[in-house]
Amino acid sequence: MARSNKPVNPGAANALDSMKYEIASELGIADTVRQNGWATMTSADCGRVGGHMVRRMIEQYESGIAGTSNTQQ
């Protein structure tokens, strides 16, 4: 099966893009990205941004299921 860079939910593309720039800002590379674009960034910087995005999405998911979990005994 071929991999796709398309989001599962197309409406989430804007939210993911804003998260990407927010994390780039937190890492101190947002100005460089805005001036030169993502294509000029190092693999390490892009990997850092992606790693932080995944970490934040996992935290959001876990906090979401923690608030709706039912404990059965």
PDB file of N, CA, C and O in Angstrom:
ATOM      1  N   MET A   1       0.839  -1.165   0.000  1.00  0.00           N
ATOM      2  CA  MET A   1       0.000   0.000   0.000  1.00  0.00           C
ATOM      3  C   MET A   1       0.889   1.236   0.000  1.00  0.00           C
ATOM      4  O   MET A   1       1.838   1.326   0.780  1.00  0.00           O
ATOM      5  N   ALA A   2       0.585   2.171  -0.864  1.00  0.00           N
ATOM      6  CA  ALA A   2       1.382   3.390  -0.978  1.00  0.00           C
ATOM      7  C   ALA A   2       1.079   4.335   0.175  1.00  0.00           C
ATOM      8  O   ALA A   2      -0.057   4.437   0.636  1.00  0.00           O
ATOM      9  N   ARG A   3       2.113   5.017   0.625  1.00  0.00           N
ATOM     10  CA  ARG A   3       1.940   6.002   1.694  1.00  0.00           C
ATOM     11  C   ARG A   3       1.440   7.303   1.106  1.00  0.00           C
ATOM     12  O   ARG A   3       1.724   7.626  -0.048  1.00  0.00           O
ATOM     13  N   SER A   4       0.707   8.035   1.893  1.00  0.00           N
ATOM     14  CA  SER A   4       0.168   9.305   1.443  1.00  0.00           C
ATOM     15  C   SER A   4       0.417  10.367   2.500  1.00  0.00           C
ATOM     16  O   SER A   4       0.328  10.089   3.696  1.00  0.00           O
ATOM     17  N   ASN A   5       0.724  11.568   2.070  1.00  0.00           N
ATOM     18  CA  ASN A   5       0.908  12.669   3.005  1.00  0.00           C
ATOM     19  C   ASN A   5      -0.388  13.426   3.253  1.00  0.00           C
ATOM     20  O   ASN A   5      -0.396  14.442   3.947  1.00  0.00           O
ATOM     21  N   LYS A   6      -1.476  12.933   2.689  1.00  0.00           N
ATOM     22  CA  LYS A   6      -2.765  13.589   2.882  1.00  0.00           C
ATOM     23  C   LYS A   6      -3.307  13.254   4.262  1.00  0.00           C
ATOM     24  O   LYS A   6      -3.270  12.096   4.677  1.00  0.00           O
ATOM     25  N   PRO A   7      -3.816  14.264   4.984  1.00  0.00           N
ATOM     26  CA  PRO A   7      -4.405  13.970   6.290  1.00  0.00           C
ATOM     27  C   PRO A   7      -5.662  13.110   6.133  1.00  0.00           C
ATOM     28  O   PRO A   7      -6.361  13.208   5.125  1.00  0.00           O
ATOM     29  N   VAL A   8      -5.942  12.281   7.115  1.00  0.00           N
ATOM     30  CA  VAL A   8      -7.144  11.470   7.100  1.00  0.00           C
ATOM     31  C   VAL A   8      -8.366  12.369   7.084  1.00  0.00           C
ATOM     32  O   VAL A   8      -9.348  12.089   6.397  1.00  0.00           O
ATOM     33  N   ASN A   9      -8.299  13.446   7.843  1.00  0.00           N
ATOM     34  CA  ASN A   9      -9.371  14.434   7.895  1.00  0.00           C
ATOM     35  C   ASN A   9      -8.870  15.703   7.198  1.00  0.00           C
ATOM     36  O   ASN A   9      -8.069  16.437   7.776  1.00  0.00           O
ATOM     37  N   PRO A  10      -9.325  15.976   5.967  1.00  0.00           N
ATOM     38  CA  PRO A  10      -8.812  17.146   5.241  1.00  0.00           C
ATOM     39  C   PRO A  10      -9.024  18.469   5.979  1.00  0.00           C
ATOM     40  O   PRO A  10      -8.273  19.420   5.766  1.00  0.00           O
ATOM     41  N   GLY A  11     -10.024  18.536   6.831  1.00  0.00           N
ATOM     42  CA  GLY A  11     -10.264  19.744   7.607  1.00  0.00           C
ATOM     43  C   GLY A  11      -9.191  19.999   8.652  1.00  0.00           C
ATOM     44  O   GLY A  11      -9.102  21.099   9.197  1.00  0.00           O
ATOM     45  N   ALA A  12      -8.379  18.992   8.934  1.00  0.00           N
ATOM     46  CA  ALA A  12      -7.335  19.126   9.942  1.00  0.00           C
ATOM     47  C   ALA A  12      -6.051  19.731   9.394  1.00  0.00           C
ATOM     48  O   ALA A  12      -5.137  20.036  10.160  1.00  0.00           O
ATOM     49  N   ALA A  13      -5.969  19.909   8.086  1.00  0.00           N
ATOM     50  CA  ALA A  13      -4.733  20.406   7.473  1.00  0.00           C
ATOM     51  C   ALA A  13      -4.336  21.769   8.035  1.00  0.00           C
ATOM     52  O   ALA A  13      -3.159  21.994   8.319  1.00  0.00           O
ATOM     53  N   ASN A  14      -5.286  22.673   8.198  1.00  0.00           N
ATOM     54  CA  ASN A  14      -4.974  24.001   8.741  1.00  0.00           C
ATOM     55  C   ASN A  14      -4.514  23.916  10.188  1.00  0.00           C
ATOM     56  O   ASN A  14      -3.592  24.625  10.591  1.00  0.00           O
ATOM     57  N   ALA A  15      -5.151  23.054  10.968  1.00  0.00           N
ATOM     58  CA  ALA A  15      -4.762  22.900  12.373  1.00  0.00           C
ATOM     59  C   ALA A  15      -3.352  22.322  12.478  1.00  0.00           C
ATOM     60  O   ALA A  15      -2.566  22.752  13.322  1.00  0.00           O
ATOM     61  N   LEU A  16      -3.032  21.356  11.629  1.00  0.00           N
ATOM     62  CA  LEU A  16      -1.692  20.769  11.648  1.00  0.00           C
ATOM     63  C   LEU A  16      -0.641  21.790  11.220  1.00  0.00           C
ATOM     64  O   LEU A  16       0.455  21.829  11.778  1.00  0.00           O
ATOM     65  N   ASP A  17      -0.977  22.611  10.235  1.00  0.00           N
ATOM     66  CA  ASP A  17      -0.046  23.634   9.775  1.00  0.00           C
ATOM     67  C   ASP A  17       0.212  24.658  10.872  1.00  0.00           C
ATOM     68  O   ASP A  17       1.353  25.066  11.090  1.00  0.00           O
ATOM     69  N   SER A  18      -0.849  25.074  11.565  1.00  0.00           N
ATOM     70  CA  SER A  18      -0.634  26.028  12.654  1.00  0.00           C
ATOM     71  C   SER A  18       0.161  25.424  13.786  1.00  0.00           C
ATOM     72  O   SER A  18       0.986  26.103  14.398  1.00  0.00           O
ATOM     73  N   MET A  19      -0.079  24.130  14.080  1.00  0.00           N
ATOM     74  CA  MET A  19       0.705  23.469  15.119  1.00  0.00           C
ATOM     75  C   MET A  19       2.172  23.421  14.714  1.00  0.00           C
ATOM     76  O   MET A  19       3.054  23.611  15.551  1.00  0.00           O
ATOM     77  N   LYS A  20       2.435  23.169  13.444  1.00  0.00           N
ATOM     78  CA  LYS A  20       3.809  23.097  12.948  1.00  0.00           C
ATOM     79  C   LYS A  20       4.526  24.425  13.172  1.00  0.00           C
ATOM     80  O   LYS A  20       5.663  24.444  13.644  1.00  0.00           O
ATOM     81  N   TYR A  21       3.867  25.538  12.835  1.00  0.00           N
ATOM     82  CA  TYR A  21       4.493  26.851  13.021  1.00  0.00           C
ATOM     83  C   TYR A  21       4.606  27.224  14.492  1.00  0.00           C
ATOM     84  O   TYR A  21       5.567  27.879  14.895  1.00  0.00           O
ATOM     85  N   GLU A  22       3.628  26.811  15.300  1.00  0.00           N
ATOM     86  CA  GLU A  22       3.690  27.081  16.741  1.00  0.00           C
ATOM     87  C   GLU A  22       4.891  26.373  17.363  1.00  0.00           C
ATOM     88  O   GLU A  22       5.608  26.959  18.174  1.00  0.00           O
ATOM     89  N   ILE A  23       5.107  25.128  16.990  1.00  0.00           N
ATOM     90  CA  ILE A  23       6.232  24.369  17.532  1.00  0.00           C
ATOM     91  C   ILE A  23       7.545  24.927  17.002  1.00  0.00           C
ATOM     92  O   ILE A  23       8.526  25.005  17.741  1.00  0.00           O
ATOM     93  N   ALA A  24       7.576  25.315  15.727  1.00  0.00           N
ATOM     94  CA  ALA A  24       8.786  25.933  15.172  1.00  0.00           C
ATOM     95  C   ALA A  24       9.123  27.197  15.953  1.00  0.00           C
ATOM     96  O   ALA A  24      10.293  27.484  16.204  1.00  0.00           O
ATOM     97  N   SER A  25       8.109  27.944  16.332  1.00  0.00           N
ATOM     98  CA  SER A  25       8.322  29.155  17.122  1.00  0.00           C
ATOM     99  C   SER A  25       8.896  28.805  18.496  1.00  0.00           C
ATOM    100  O   SER A  25       9.819  29.466  18.972  1.00  0.00           O
ATOM    101  N   GLU A  26       8.352  27.774  19.126  1.00  0.00           N
ATOM    102  CA  GLU A  26       8.848  27.346  20.435  1.00  0.00           C
ATOM    103  C   GLU A  26      10.302  26.886  20.354  1.00  0.00           C
ATOM    104  O   GLU A  26      11.066  27.057  21.304  1.00  0.00           O
ATOM    105  N   LEU A  27      10.678  26.307  19.226  1.00  0.00           N
ATOM    106  CA  LEU A  27      12.054  25.824  19.053  1.00  0.00           C
ATOM    107  C   LEU A  27      13.000  26.921  18.564  1.00  0.00           C
ATOM    108  O   LEU A  27      14.208  26.707  18.466  1.00  0.00           O
ATOM    109  N   GLY A  28      12.447  28.096  18.258  1.00  0.00           N
ATOM    110  CA  GLY A  28      13.273  29.223  17.839  1.00  0.00           C
ATOM    111  C   GLY A  28      13.669  29.213  16.376  1.00  0.00           C
ATOM    112  O   GLY A  28      14.627  29.886  15.998  1.00  0.00           O
ATOM    113  N   ILE A  29      12.958  28.467  15.541  1.00  0.00           N
ATOM    114  CA  ILE A  29      13.312  28.414  14.122  1.00  0.00           C
ATOM    115  C   ILE A  29      12.216  28.991  13.221  1.00  0.00           C
ATOM    116  O   ILE A  29      12.317  28.902  11.997  1.00  0.00           O
ATOM    117  N   ALA A  30      11.182  29.573  13.805  1.00  0.00           N
ATOM    118  CA  ALA A  30      10.051  30.058  13.015  1.00  0.00           C
ATOM    119  C   ALA A  30      10.441  31.182  12.063  1.00  0.00           C
ATOM    120  O   ALA A  30       9.954  31.223  10.933  1.00  0.00           O
ATOM    121  N   ASP A  31      11.304  32.089  12.494  1.00  0.00           N
ATOM    122  CA  ASP A  31      11.703  33.199  11.620  1.00  0.00           C
ATOM    123  C   ASP A  31      12.429  32.688  10.378  1.00  0.00           C
ATOM    124  O   ASP A  31      12.194  33.170   9.270  1.00  0.00           O
ATOM    125  N   THR A  32      13.302  31.721  10.570  1.00  0.00           N
ATOM    126  CA  THR A  32      14.026  31.138   9.440  1.00  0.00           C
ATOM    127  C   THR A  32      13.060  30.444   8.484  1.00  0.00           C
ATOM    128  O   THR A  32      13.205  30.548   7.266  1.00  0.00           O
ATOM    129  N   VAL A  33      12.076  29.735   9.036  1.00  0.00           N
ATOM    130  CA  VAL A  33      11.094  29.044   8.203  1.00  0.00           C
ATOM    131  C   VAL A  33      10.287  30.056   7.402  1.00  0.00           C
ATOM    132  O   VAL A  33      10.057  29.862   6.209  1.00  0.00           O
ATOM    133  N   ARG A  34       9.858  31.127   8.045  1.00  0.00           N
ATOM    134  CA  ARG A  34       9.048  32.140   7.345  1.00  0.00           C
ATOM    135  C   ARG A  34       9.850  32.838   6.249  1.00  0.00           C
ATOM    136  O   ARG A  34       9.306  33.165   5.194  1.00  0.00           O
ATOM    137  N   GLN A  35      11.135  33.065   6.494  1.00  0.00           N
ATOM    138  CA  GLN A  35      11.962  33.761   5.506  1.00  0.00           C
ATOM    139  C   GLN A  35      12.381  32.857   4.351  1.00  0.00           C
ATOM    140  O   GLN A  35      12.374  33.283   3.196  1.00  0.00           O
ATOM    141  N   ASN A  36      12.746  31.613   4.655  1.00  0.00           N
ATOM    142  CA  ASN A  36      13.329  30.731   3.646  1.00  0.00           C
ATOM    143  C   ASN A  36      12.464  29.544   3.253  1.00  0.00           C
ATOM    144  O   ASN A  36      12.726  28.910   2.231  1.00  0.00           O
ATOM    145  N   GLY A  37      11.446  29.231   4.032  1.00  0.00           N
ATOM    146  CA  GLY A  37      10.594  28.081   3.743  1.00  0.00           C
ATOM    147  C   GLY A  37      11.113  26.797   4.365  1.00  0.00           C
ATOM    148  O   GLY A  37      12.255  26.721   4.818  1.00  0.00           O
ATOM    149  N   TRP A  38      10.254  25.796   4.378  1.00  0.00           N
ATOM    150  CA  TRP A  38      10.608  24.516   4.991  1.00  0.00           C
ATOM    151  C   TRP A  38      11.654  23.771   4.180  1.00  0.00           C
ATOM    152  O   TRP A  38      12.428  22.998   4.743  1.00  0.00           O
ATOM    153  N   ALA A  39      11.696  23.984   2.876  1.00  0.00           N
ATOM    154  CA  ALA A  39      12.624  23.242   2.019  1.00  0.00           C
ATOM    155  C   ALA A  39      14.084  23.533   2.347  1.00  0.00           C
ATOM    156  O   ALA A  39      14.959  22.721   2.045  1.00  0.00           O
ATOM    157  N   THR A  40      14.353  24.672   2.957  1.00  0.00           N
ATOM    158  CA  THR A  40      15.729  25.035   3.273  1.00  0.00           C
ATOM    159  C   THR A  40      16.158  24.597   4.674  1.00  0.00           C
ATOM    160  O   THR A  40      17.318  24.763   5.052  1.00  0.00           O
ATOM    161  N   MET A  41      15.233  24.045   5.430  1.00  0.00           N
ATOM    162  CA  MET A  41      15.541  23.642   6.803  1.00  0.00           C
ATOM    163  C   MET A  41      16.281  22.307   6.799  1.00  0.00           C
ATOM    164  O   MET A  41      16.121  21.497   5.885  1.00  0.00           O
ATOM    165  N   THR A  42      17.084  22.092   7.825  1.00  0.00           N
ATOM    166  CA  THR A  42      17.822  20.832   7.930  1.00  0.00           C
ATOM    167  C   THR A  42      16.865  19.705   8.298  1.00  0.00           C
ATOM    168  O   THR A  42      15.779  19.936   8.830  1.00  0.00           O
ATOM    169  N   SER A  43      17.285  18.500   8.007  1.00  0.00           N
ATOM    170  CA  SER A  43      16.489  17.323   8.369  1.00  0.00           C
ATOM    171  C   SER A  43      16.308  17.250   9.880  1.00  0.00           C
ATOM    172  O   SER A  43      15.248  16.856  10.366  1.00  0.00           O
ATOM    173  N   ALA A  44      17.336  17.629  10.611  1.00  0.00           N
ATOM    174  CA  ALA A  44      17.262  17.587  12.072  1.00  0.00           C
ATOM    175  C   ALA A  44      16.187  18.533  12.596  1.00  0.00           C
ATOM    176  O   ALA A  44      15.414  18.168  13.481  1.00  0.00           O
ATOM    177  N   ASP A  45      16.138  19.752  12.049  1.00  0.00           N
ATOM    178  CA  ASP A  45      15.127  20.716  12.488  1.00  0.00           C
ATOM    179  C   ASP A  45      13.717  20.236  12.143  1.00  0.00           C
ATOM    180  O   ASP A  45      12.803  20.324  12.963  1.00  0.00           O
ATOM    181  N   CYS A  46      13.552  19.728  10.921  1.00  0.00           N
ATOM    182  CA  CYS A  46      12.234  19.220  10.520  1.00  0.00           C
ATOM    183  C   CYS A  46      11.838  18.023  11.380  1.00  0.00           C
ATOM    184  O   CYS A  46      10.673  17.878  11.751  1.00  0.00           O
ATOM    185  N   GLY A  47      12.798  17.177  11.690  1.00  0.00           N
ATOM    186  CA  GLY A  47      12.534  16.028  12.541  1.00  0.00           C
ATOM    187  C   GLY A  47      12.146  16.429  13.949  1.00  0.00           C
ATOM    188  O   GLY A  47      11.274  15.810  14.560  1.00  0.00           O
ATOM    189  N   ARG A  48      12.794  17.468  14.469  1.00  0.00           N
ATOM    190  CA  ARG A  48      12.443  17.970  15.796  1.00  0.00           C
ATOM    191  C   ARG A  48      11.011  18.466  15.814  1.00  0.00           C
ATOM    192  O   ARG A  48      10.253  18.151  16.732  1.00  0.00           O
ATOM    193  N   VAL A  49      10.631  19.247  14.794  1.00  0.00           N
ATOM    194  CA  VAL A  49       9.276  19.780  14.718  1.00  0.00           C
ATOM    195  C   VAL A  49       8.275  18.620  14.625  1.00  0.00           C
ATOM    196  O   VAL A  49       7.273  18.602  15.339  1.00  0.00           O
ATOM    197  N   GLY A  50       8.550  17.662  13.747  1.00  0.00           N
ATOM    198  CA  GLY A  50       7.655  16.515  13.597  1.00  0.00           C
ATOM    199  C   GLY A  50       7.539  15.700  14.869  1.00  0.00           C
ATOM    200  O   GLY A  50       6.447  15.259  15.227  1.00  0.00           O
ATOM    201  N   GLY A  51       8.644  15.497  15.548  1.00  0.00           N
ATOM    202  CA  GLY A  51       8.627  14.751  16.802  1.00  0.00           C
ATOM    203  C   GLY A  51       7.793  15.428  17.869  1.00  0.00           C
ATOM    204  O   GLY A  51       7.037  14.775  18.589  1.00  0.00           O
ATOM    205  N   HIS A  52       7.933  16.739  17.966  1.00  0.00           N
ATOM    206  CA  HIS A  52       7.142  17.493  18.942  1.00  0.00           C
ATOM    207  C   HIS A  52       5.663  17.469  18.574  1.00  0.00           C
ATOM    208  O   HIS A  52       4.803  17.413  19.453  1.00  0.00           O
ATOM    209  N   MET A  53       5.362  17.512  17.265  1.00  0.00           N
ATOM    210  CA  MET A  53       3.967  17.439  16.830  1.00  0.00           C
ATOM    211  C   MET A  53       3.350  16.107  17.244  1.00  0.00           C
ATOM    212  O   MET A  53       2.240  16.073  17.775  1.00  0.00           O
ATOM    213  N   VAL A  54       4.060  15.022  17.005  1.00  0.00           N
ATOM    214  CA  VAL A  54       3.551  13.694  17.362  1.00  0.00           C
ATOM    215  C   VAL A  54       3.363  13.596  18.874  1.00  0.00           C
ATOM    216  O   VAL A  54       2.339  13.103  19.347  1.00  0.00           O
ATOM    217  N   ARG A  55       4.344  14.061  19.619  1.00  0.00           N
ATOM    218  CA  ARG A  55       4.245  14.018  21.074  1.00  0.00           C
ATOM    219  C   ARG A  55       3.015  14.785  21.565  1.00  0.00           C
ATOM    220  O   ARG A  55       2.289  14.311  22.439  1.00  0.00           O
ATOM    221  N   ARG A  56       2.788  15.974  20.996  1.00  0.00           N
ATOM    222  CA  ARG A  56       1.647  16.795  21.413  1.00  0.00           C
ATOM    223  C   ARG A  56       0.324  16.136  21.020  1.00  0.00           C
ATOM    224  O   ARG A  56      -0.637  16.178  21.788  1.00  0.00           O
ATOM    225  N   MET A  57       0.265  15.524  19.826  1.00  0.00           N
ATOM    226  CA  MET A  57      -0.970  14.857  19.406  1.00  0.00           C
ATOM    227  C   MET A  57      -1.269  13.648  20.294  1.00  0.00           C
ATOM    228  O   MET A  57      -2.430  13.392  20.613  1.00  0.00           O
ATOM    229  N   ILE A  58      -0.243  12.910  20.692  1.00  0.00           N
ATOM    230  CA  ILE A  58      -0.447  11.773  21.591  1.00  0.00           C
ATOM    231  C   ILE A  58      -0.950  12.261  22.940  1.00  0.00           C
ATOM    232  O   ILE A  58      -1.860  11.661  23.512  1.00  0.00           O
ATOM    233  N   GLU A  59      -0.372  13.339  23.456  1.00  0.00           N
ATOM    234  CA  GLU A  59      -0.825  13.900  24.734  1.00  0.00           C
ATOM    235  C   GLU A  59      -2.283  14.338  24.649  1.00  0.00           C
ATOM    236  O   GLU A  59      -3.061  14.093  25.571  1.00  0.00           O
ATOM    237  N   GLN A  60      -2.655  14.983  23.545  1.00  0.00           N
ATOM    238  CA  GLN A  60      -4.037  15.426  23.373  1.00  0.00           C
ATOM    239  C   GLN A  60      -4.991  14.237  23.306  1.00  0.00           C
ATOM    240  O   GLN A  60      -6.072  14.265  23.894  1.00  0.00           O
ATOM    241  N   TYR A  61      -4.587  13.202  22.595  1.00  0.00           N
ATOM    242  CA  TYR A  61      -5.420  12.008  22.497  1.00  0.00           C
ATOM    243  C   TYR A  61      -5.582  11.343  23.858  1.00  0.00           C
ATOM    244  O   TYR A  61      -6.689  10.983  24.258  1.00  0.00           O
ATOM    245  N   GLU A  62      -4.462  11.184  24.563  1.00  0.00           N
ATOM    246  CA  GLU A  62      -4.521  10.531  25.864  1.00  0.00           C
ATOM    247  C   GLU A  62      -5.361  11.325  26.857  1.00  0.00           C
ATOM    248  O   GLU A  62      -6.109  10.739  27.640  1.00  0.00           O
ATOM    249  N   SER A  63      -5.246  12.640  26.835  1.00  0.00           N
ATOM    250  CA  SER A  63      -6.060  13.436  27.759  1.00  0.00           C
ATOM    251  C   SER A  63      -7.525  13.377  27.357  1.00  0.00           C
ATOM    252  O   SER A  63      -8.405  13.464  28.214  1.00  0.00           O
ATOM    253  N   GLY A  64      -7.797  13.231  26.068  1.00  0.00           N
ATOM    254  CA  GLY A  64      -9.182  13.106  25.611  1.00  0.00           C
ATOM    255  C   GLY A  64      -9.810  11.798  26.035  1.00  0.00           C
ATOM    256  O   GLY A  64     -10.964  11.776  26.465  1.00  0.00           O
ATOM    257  N   ILE A  65      -9.067  10.697  25.921  1.00  0.00           N
ATOM    258  CA  ILE A  65      -9.657   9.419  26.320  1.00  0.00           C
ATOM    259  C   ILE A  65      -9.675   9.262  27.833  1.00  0.00           C
ATOM    260  O   ILE A  65     -10.489   8.512  28.371  1.00  0.00           O
ATOM    261  N   ALA A  66      -8.784   9.964  28.519  1.00  0.00           N
ATOM    262  CA  ALA A  66      -8.780   9.893  29.983  1.00  0.00           C
ATOM    263  C   ALA A  66     -10.035  10.555  30.537  1.00  0.00           C
ATOM    264  O   ALA A  66     -10.570  10.118  31.556  1.00  0.00           O
ATOM    265  N   GLY A  67     -10.502  11.594  29.879  1.00  0.00           N
ATOM    266  CA  GLY A  67     -11.688  12.306  30.350  1.00  0.00           C
ATOM    267  C   GLY A  67     -12.973  11.583  30.028  1.00  0.00           C
ATOM    268  O   GLY A  67     -14.006  11.881  30.628  1.00  0.00           O
ATOM    269  N   THR A  68     -12.947  10.632  29.091  1.00  0.00           N
ATOM    270  CA  THR A  68     -14.172   9.946  28.693  1.00  0.00           C
ATOM    271  C   THR A  68     -14.147   8.471  29.025  1.00  0.00           C
ATOM    272  O   THR A  68     -15.054   7.737  28.633  1.00  0.00           O
ATOM    273  N   SER A  69     -13.125   8.018  29.740  1.00  0.00           N
ATOM    274  CA  SER A  69     -13.034   6.588  30.024  1.00  0.00           C
ATOM    275  C   SER A  69     -14.027   6.178  31.102  1.00  0.00           C
ATOM    276  O   SER A  69     -14.322   6.929  32.032  1.00  0.00           O
ATOM    277  N   ASN A  70     -14.526   4.973  30.943  1.00  0.00           N
ATOM    278  CA  ASN A  70     -15.417   4.391  31.938  1.00  0.00           C
ATOM    279  C   ASN A  70     -14.665   3.284  32.640  1.00  0.00           C
ATOM    280  O   ASN A  70     -14.069   2.423  31.994  1.00  0.00           O
ATOM    281  N   THR A  71     -14.691   3.302  33.946  1.00  0.00           N
ATOM    282  CA  THR A  71     -14.021   2.237  34.679  1.00  0.00           C
ATOM    283  C   THR A  71     -15.064   1.204  35.054  1.00  0.00           C
ATOM    284  O   THR A  71     -16.032   1.512  35.749  1.00  0.00           O
ATOM    285  N   GLN A  72     -14.868  -0.014  34.598  1.00  0.00           N
ATOM    286  CA  GLN A  72     -15.784  -1.087  34.912  1.00  0.00           C
ATOM    287  C   GLN A  72     -15.082  -2.057  35.846  1.00  0.00           C
ATOM    288  O   GLN A  72     -13.915  -2.398  35.655  1.00  0.00           O
ATOM    289  N   GLN A  73     -15.820  -2.497  36.863  1.00  0.00           N
ATOM    290  CA  GLN A  73     -15.248  -3.437  37.804  1.00  0.00           C
ATOM    291  C   GLN A  73     -16.077  -4.691  37.856  1.00  0.00           C
ATOM    292  O   GLN A  73     -15.752  -5.616  38.601  1.00  0.00           O
TER     293      GLN A  73
END
